[in-house]
Amino acid sequence: MFFKALKQNLKVKSFVGTSKNALLIQIWTALIAIMLLKWLHHLSKAKWSLSNLASMLRLNLFTYRNLLLWLDNPFGTPPLIPAPVQFSLELN
């Protein structure tokens, strides 16, 4: 089931490396990605399938949005310019 989910949702068709370490890194990375997708699927108010959520996240990867707000309203218009967030460093 895990490898089926990898192939369907994360588009992992083959392993990148051939060493044991490379395989373990790719499997652990895929596990973390699936876990994050499942958590976002749980938080989402839009009742999408996991593969649809993964596709929509892939399409909106480089837009400046609050992820939790996007999960509530995924078809809203993204802001044109990201809100400036500048922190000040106060040295005494």
C-alpha positions as CSV (number, residue, x, y, z in Angstrom):
1,M,0.0,0.0,0.0
2,F,2.8,2.4,0.8
3,F,4.5,2.0,-2.6
4,K,1.2,2.3,-4.3
5,A,0.6,5.6,-2.5
6,L,4.1,6.7,-3.5
7,K,3.6,6.0,-7.1
8,Q,0.1,7.6,-7.3
9,N,0.4,10.7,-5.1
10,L,4.1,11.6,-5.2
11,K,4.9,10.5,-8.7
12,V,7.8,8.4,-7.6
13,K,8.3,6.0,-10.5
14,S,11.8,4.7,-9.6
15,F,14.5,5.2,-6.9
16,V,17.1,7.8,-7.6
17,G,20.1,6.1,-6.0
18,T,21.3,2.5,-5.8
19,S,23.0,2.5,-2.4
20,K,21.3,1.6,0.8
21,N,21.6,5.1,2.2
22,A,20.1,6.7,-1.0
23,L,17.1,4.3,-0.8
24,L,16.6,5.0,2.9
25,I,16.7,8.7,2.4
26,Q,14.2,8.6,-0.5
27,I,11.8,6.3,1.5
28,W,12.0,8.5,4.6
29,T,11.4,11.6,2.6
30,A,8.4,10.0,1.0
31,L,7.1,9.0,4.4
32,I,7.3,12.5,5.6
33,A,5.7,13.9,2.5
34,I,2.8,11.4,2.8
35,M,2.4,12.2,6.4
36,L,2.2,15.9,5.7
37,L,-0.3,15.3,2.9
38,K,-2.5,13.2,5.1
39,W,-2.4,15.9,7.8
40,L,-3.4,18.6,5.3
41,H,-6.1,16.3,4.0
42,H,-7.4,16.0,7.6
43,L,-7.4,19.8,8.1
44,S,-9.0,20.6,4.8
45,K,-12.6,21.6,4.7
46,A,-12.8,20.8,1.0
47,K,-13.4,17.0,0.9
48,W,-10.9,16.2,-1.8
49,S,-9.2,12.9,-2.4
50,L,-5.6,12.7,-1.4
51,S,-4.4,12.7,-5.0
52,N,-6.5,15.8,-5.8
53,L,-5.0,17.6,-2.8
54,A,-1.5,16.6,-3.9
55,S,-2.2,17.9,-7.4
56,M,-3.6,21.2,-6.2
57,L,-0.7,21.7,-3.8
58,R,1.7,21.0,-6.7
59,L,-0.1,23.7,-8.8
60,N,0.0,26.3,-6.0
61,L,3.5,25.5,-4.8
62,F,5.0,28.9,-5.8
63,T,2.1,31.2,-4.8
64,Y,2.3,33.3,-1.6
65,R,-0.5,32.1,0.5
66,N,-1.3,31.1,4.1
67,L,-1.7,27.4,3.8
68,L,-4.4,27.0,6.4
69,L,-6.4,29.8,4.7
70,W,-5.9,28.2,1.4
71,L,-7.2,24.9,2.7
72,D,-10.5,26.6,3.7
73,N,-10.8,28.5,0.3
74,P,-8.7,26.8,-2.3
75,F,-10.3,28.5,-5.3
76,G,-9.9,32.0,-4.1
77,T,-7.6,34.5,-5.9
78,P,-4.1,34.6,-4.5
79,P,-2.7,37.9,-3.4
80,L,-0.6,39.6,-6.1
81,I,2.2,40.8,-3.7
82,P,3.0,38.9,-0.5
83,A,2.4,40.9,2.7
84,P,5.8,42.2,3.8
85,V,7.0,40.6,7.0
86,Q,10.1,42.3,8.4
87,F,11.3,41.5,11.9
88,S,13.5,43.9,13.7
89,L,16.6,42.8,15.6
90,E,17.0,44.9,18.7
91,L,20.5,44.8,20.1
92,N,21.2,46.2,23.6
